[in-house]
Amino acid sequence: MTHSLVQIRDLHKTFEEGGRARSVLERVNLDITQGEFFVLLGKSGSGKSTLLNLISGIDRADSGQISINGVDVTALNERQLTLFRRDHIGIVFQFFNLIPTLTVLENITLPHELRGVSRRKSEALARVLLERVGLGSRADSFPDKLSGGEQQRVAIARALVHEPALVLADEPTGDLDEETGQHVLQLLLELTRGAGKTLVMATHNPEIVPLADRVCRIHEGQLFITAEHGLIAHSPA
């Protein structure tokens, strides 16, 4: 039986811009189901990345509540947020965010090492993931020796190595050519859906929409859920 993994209630976020407060998200209410591929669709600056950052705890909301698997993450302090994110959330960024001084294998095992998992176990799991993303022979390479698509595949493996319940992807194909982007997207979907993970992706690419279980459009701080019959409905109040 499925349940809501992420629950967002009355979320509000503003930023200072030119000495004035600009509202980015206004009274956002949203439920995201366990195992769902949920897409946040909107143009640049619409608030997609902001919402992902609020869910992950990287940014703080002005008001409202976010619960992940029953835990109110908006009530956690910075250390608690860091530990929660480390254990329960995987993040895939547009620009890869690999550590250039670490090898591919070391980049992937880093989340496990931060959790105190033994090097032997973390390397074994990382090598399994490397094989699944087609980079089994590149374990000892450094990020600058990889193509953009290869770096993003490493970033996906890093995001999944600690088996998080929730995976957040912020424009994961935005810095890739179309063909490579499609391959990376299919790989990400295969790895998350196959393991029953919840995937929330921010994108401005409408071609991703048909692959999603549900789509939310963000416009002027408001969320609109795309219904199956093609109409747009406000997010639940």
FENDA-V525697 format. One record per helix or strand. SS is the DSSP state (h for helix, s for strand). FROM is the first residue (numbers start at 1). TO is the last residue. Records with the same first field share a line. If there is no record, write none. Layout:
BEGIN
SS->FROM-TO, FROM-TO
END
This chain:
BEGIN
s->4-17, 20-33, 37-41, 63-68, 71-72, 89-92, 103-103, 142-142, 166-170, 198-203, 214-219, 222-226, 232-234
h->48-56, 73-75, 78-88, 104-114, 119-132, 136-138, 143-145, 148-160, 178-194, 206-211
END
